């Protein structure tokens, strides 16, 4: 089992400008070595694949265990008290995570309904009339809806035969996967512009210039993935997670596999959306929402524990 420490991992914004062959030499013991392992170490091992495609056509990638710093320092522009203190967290078990946010087509296959505002028949259809709306992320779903989706997906015959049980990721799993070894505000570094993610580009972050505001969701995978091969971890739709929300949870949360407070009504939402500024798309940004609450900003991606055997 691989176990990686990301607390001192170098920022990937620099590494992307360097040829892979050079990186392997220059950073043998760094996170970049992990990047090679993560994408290829299990390739060819059909009993324990690094990526899977399920019966609905959803792609998930294997996230290896590791350790990272969760939260944001006080000096990070836009950070809030509920993101502090920064604390070391260990993820001790591998899990699969959706490469993309759940799309409208995938959601409809499982649930036989598409609640999305930005669908071909939704109230926002004029905004997306020339797009493949089936590849847009589903939105206007509640936390309760996400749980039902995971249950129904898990109950499909092919998924049961494969031993796959789907769920929402925990907040810690999500932030660990979003950061993908990075330590700054974004996986892209200290800045975020509208050429890197779908958010209100009129309000970028850091040195990024002002950009476009689409005013809608975008086809999943339209922007570059992070180092774990995950798309749209910043922006597009804000993603619902499994955990309950508490403003001061970080002050006494477990250091190993935290799963949120045991009591509370609201759930943690992460990642920012097409309608927010870049600051609310930071890796550490967190907000809450009622389990029944729906909006055209909210969507989700699925997780799955590694099947036994």
N, C-alpha and C positions, 0 to 999 in steps of 0.2 A: 504494500500500500504506500503510495506516495504521500509525503507530508512536507509542506512547504511553508517557509516563514517569509511573509511579505512585509514585515514591519519596516525594513530598511530597503525595500526594493526600489530601484531607480525609476524615474518617470519615463513612461513609454513614449511620450511625445517626442523625445530626442531619439529614442532607439529606432523609431520607424524610418528615420532618414538614413540609417546605416545598413548596408547589405547584411543579410542573415549570416553569411559565412564569416564576416568580420565579428559579428556579435558573439558567435559561438566561441571565438578565441578570446575576445575582450572581456566577456562576462561569464566565464565558465561556472562560477559559483553563484551567479545572480539569478534574478527572476527570469531573465531571457533564456537561460537554460531550460527553465520550466516550460517556457512557451513551446519549445521544440517537443518536450516530453508530452505536454498536454495534448497536442494535436496529433501525435503519432505513436506514443508509447504503447497504446493498446490496439493500434491499427492492425488488422489481420487476425486478431484474436476474437473470433466470432462468439465465444462464450462470455466475453466481457468487453463489448465494443466501446469505443470512445464516443460514438454518436449512434443514435437510434432514430428510426423513422417509424412511427406507430401506424396503426391501421387507418387512421384518419388522415395520414400524411404529414403529421406534425413532427418536426425535427427537434431532438433534444441532444445536448452535449454533456459529457461527463465532467463534473466539477470535482477536482481532487481535494482532499482535506488540506488544511493549512491554517495559518495564523495571520491576523491582520489587526491594524488599529482601527477601531470602529468609532465613528463620530467625527466632529470637526473642532479644531482649536478655536479659541476665542478670537484670534486674529484673522480667521478666514472670513472674508467679506460676505455678508449675507447670512452667516451662521447664527443660530438661535440657542437659547438655553437648553432646549430639549435635545440638542445634539452633543451636549457635554455632560461629563468630562470625556475626553478621548480615552479609550481603554482597550487593552489587548483582548482579543477574542480568538478562541480556537474553534475551528470546525473540524470535528474528529472523524466524520464518516463521508465517503463520497456520495454524490447524488447527481441525478440528471436534471438539467434545467432547460426550458424551452429556448431555442436559438432565437426565436421571434416571439413577439407578443401574440396572443391568441387572435387569429384573424376572424373576420365575419363569416367566411365560408366554413372554417373549422367549427366555429361555435354553432352555426346553423345545422351542420351535419349531426352534431351530438344532441342539440337542444330542440331542433325543428322550429326555431324562431330566430329572428335577427332583430334585436332591439335598437340597433345603432342609428344615431342621428345622421351620421354621414354614410348612409347606405343608398342604394339605387332608388329606394322608395321612401327613405326617411325625410324628415323635415329639412335636412341639410343637403338634399340630393343635388341641388344646383351647384353646390361647391365642388362636387366630385363627379359631375356628369361625364367627364372624359377619362375617368380612372377605372381600373379594375377594382371595384369596391370589395370584391371577395377577398382581396389581399390587404385591405385596410384593417387595422386592429378593431376588434369589436369594442364598443363603448356603450355607455348607458347601462352598465351592468353593476349590480350590487355585490357586496361580499357574499351574501347569501346565494346569489346566482352563481358565483364562481365555485362555491362549494358543491352545489348541485351539478355543475358541469363536470367537476373532477370525479364525482361519484358515478355519474352516467358514463363518462369516458372509461373509468376503471372497470365498469360492468360489461363493456363490450366483449363479446366472446374471444376475439383475438388478443385483447389486452389481458383478460383473465388467464388465457392459456400461457401468455408470456410472463405472468406473475407481476405485472406492472400495476401499481396503485398510485394514482395521481393525487396531488395536493397543491396547495399554494406554498411558495417558499417562505421560510421564516424571514424576519427582518434581517437577521445576521447573515443568513445564507444569501439574501438578495444583495446586501451591501458588499459582502465579500466578493460575489460574482461580478458586481458592477465595477468595483475597483480593479479587479483582475491584476493585482500587484502594484497598482498606482497608489500614491500617497497624497496627491493634491486634491483640489476641489472636483476635478473631472478625470476620467481616464485619458482625456486628450491633453491633460496638463493643467495649467493655471488659467486657461482661457476657454471660452466656448462661444462659437459663432454659428450663424444659421446655415453655414455650409457643412457643419458637423453634426447637427441634430435639428429636429423639428420643434421649435419653440418660437416665442415672439421675438424675432430677430432684431426688433427695434431696441431691445434691451439685452445686449450681449454681456459677457462677463470678461473681466481682465482686459487684455490688449486686443481682443477681437473687435473688428469694426461692426458698426450697425449694419444689419442685413434685412432680409425679407421676412415678412410675417405671412405665412400661408393662410392662416385663419381656419385651419382644418387639420385632420389627421393626414398622414402620408402612408404610402404603401410600405409595409414592413420590409426592412432591409435596404431602405433607400440611402442610408448613410453607412460609413465605414463601421465595422464591428470593433469591439474592444479586444484585448489580448486573449480572452477566452473564447472568442468567436461569437459573442452575443451582440445582437443588434438592438438599437433603440433603448438602451439602458438610461440614456438621458433624453427626455422629451417624448414626443408623439402622444402616448397616453400615460397618465400616472398609474402606477401599478399597485394593486391591492395585495397585501401579504397576509400570512396566517395570524400574525401576532396582534394581541390587544395593545392599545396605546396607553401610555402613561407619560406625562410630561417629564418626570424626573426619574424615569426607569433606569437610565444609564448610571445613576449614582450608586446603585447596588445590584446591577444585573450580573448574572453568572458570567464567569470568564470562559466557560466551555459550553458550546451549543445552546446559547440563550434562546428561549422561546416566548419571551414577552411575559408580562404580568399575568397572574392567575385570574384576576378579576378585572372587569371593565367592560363597557359596552362598545366603544369605538375600536376600529382597527387601524393599523399603520398603513399609510399610502406613501409610496416612494417614487422618485424618478422625474417628477415634473411632467409637463404635458405641452401640447401644441399651443396652448393659450397662456402659459406662464412665461415669466422672464427667465433668463439663464440661471440666476441665483437659486431659483427653486428647482433647478434640474441637477444641482450638485449631488455627488455621490452620497453625502451625509444628510441631505435634506429629508425631513420626515414631517408628515402631517397626519391628521386623524380624520376618520369618516365613520359614520354610523353604518352598521352592518347592512341596513336596508337602503342606504343612500345610493342614488344613481346620478350620474352626470355624464355629459359627453366628453369629459376630461378623463374619466376613469376606465381602465381596462385591466388586463392581467396577463401573466405568463405562468405556465405550469411547471411544477417540479415533480420528481419521481425518485423514490429511493431505489438503489440498485437492487434488482430482484435477487432473491436468495438462490444460490446454486449457479 
